[in-house]
């Protein structure tokens, strides 16, 4: 554990990010748990990409956010609009870091209120850049339901490529019903950072 822990820079999981449209800060359970719970209760979640993956090995689960252990190999960030109101948008995060195979898993969820604004793509791009800039990771992996065309399109737009298939079982905590899924991988060299044309910003 200690060997892996030293390869994560101090402050990595507490980093805050800001773009012209978004503010992305570390998840605060006291402030955000109600927002997150309400978002998952909304059956019209716009996109959901990546999970506490059932495809993880037992070792990855042990290092992941799924068991909420004290070792920080995972982290959540909460997404808000970067304006006076600071409207809640969703969450993005790292579900596991596997240094042995130089791979990290990420997840992203955007509520239906902010559909079609590319916020998920922008926040995911910010997080991916943070990972590649600071960790010895060569590949990022996500899972998505095959039927979730928006999530798959988001991943592909950032450079992810199809690498496999899997079944995603349901999760009674989040209300996720499960179904056939796909695995998408992003190599460092294929990453296409997202940028927004602010000339069209309303």
MOKAGI-V968228 format. One record per residue. SS is DSSP state (hx for helix, st for strand, lp for the rest). OMEGA is omega as a letter, one per 20 degrees, with the letter a starting at -180 (999 if undefined). NEAR is the number of other ideal C-beta (glycine too) atoms within 8 Angstrom. Layout:
ss={SS:SS}
omega={OMEGA:OMEGA}
near={NEAR:NEAR}
This chain:
ss={lp:hx:hx:hx:hx:lp:lp:lp:lp:lp:lp:hx:hx:hx:lp:lp:st:st:lp:lp:lp:st:st:st:st:st:lp:lp:hx:hx:hx:hx:hx:hx:hx:hx:hx:hx:hx:hx:hx:lp:lp:lp:lp:lp:st:st:st:lp:lp:lp:lp:lp:lp:lp:lp:hx:hx:hx:hx:hx:lp:lp:hx:hx:hx:lp:lp:lp:lp:lp:lp:lp:st:st:st:st:st:st:st:lp:lp:lp:lp:lp:lp:st:st:st:st:st:st:st:st:st:st:st:lp:lp:lp:lp:st:st:st:st:st:st:st:st:lp:hx:hx:hx:lp:lp:lp:lp:hx:hx:hx:hx:hx:hx:hx:hx:hx:hx:hx:hx:hx:hx:hx:hx:lp:lp:lp:lp:st:st:st:st:st:st:st:lp:lp:lp:hx:hx:hx:hx:hx:hx:hx:hx:hx:lp:lp:lp:st:st:st:st:st:st:st:st:lp:lp:st:lp:lp:lp:lp:st:lp:lp:st:st:st:st:st:st:st:st:st:hx:hx:hx:lp:lp:lp:lp:lp:lp:lp:hx:hx:hx:lp:lp}
omega={a:a:r:a:a:a:r:a:r:r:a:a:r:a:r:a:r:r:r:a:a:r:a:a:r:r:r:a:a:a:a:a:r:r:a:a:r:r:a:r:r:a:a:r:a:r:r:a:a:a:r:b:r:r:r:r:r:r:r:r:r:a:a:r:a:a:r:r:a:r:a:r:a:r:r:r:a:a:r:r:a:r:a:a:a:a:r:a:a:r:r:a:r:a:r:r:a:a:a:r:r:a:r:r:r:r:a:r:r:r:a:a:a:a:r:a:r:r:r:r:a:a:r:r:r:a:r:r:r:r:a:a:a:a:r:a:a:a:r:a:r:r:r:r:r:a:a:a:a:a:r:r:r:a:a:a:r:r:r:r:r:r:r:r:r:r:r:r:a:r:a:a:a:a:r:a:r:r:r:a:r:r:r:a:r:r:r:a:a:a:r:a:a:r:a:r:a:r:a:a:r:999}
near={5:5:6:11:9:6:8:11:6:3:6:11:8:6:8:8:11:7:11:6:10:15:12:15:9:11:11:8:6:5:6:11:8:6:10:11:8:8:13:10:7:9:5:5:12:11:12:13:16:12:11:11:12:9:6:13:5:6:6:12:12:8:12:14:12:8:7:4:5:3:7:8:10:12:11:10:14:15:14:12:12:10:6:3:5:9:9:10:12:15:14:16:14:14:15:15:12:10:9:4:6:9:10:13:15:17:15:17:14:13:12:8:5:12:7:4:5:8:14:15:11:13:16:15:11:13:15:14:10:11:13:11:5:7:11:6:13:7:12:14:13:14:14:14:10:10:6:11:6:8:12:12:8:14:13:10:9:15:10:11:9:6:7:6:7:10:8:13:6:6:10:5:4:6:9:9:5:8:9:9:12:12:13:15:10:16:9:9:4:9:12:7:8:11:4:10:6:7:4:5:8:2}
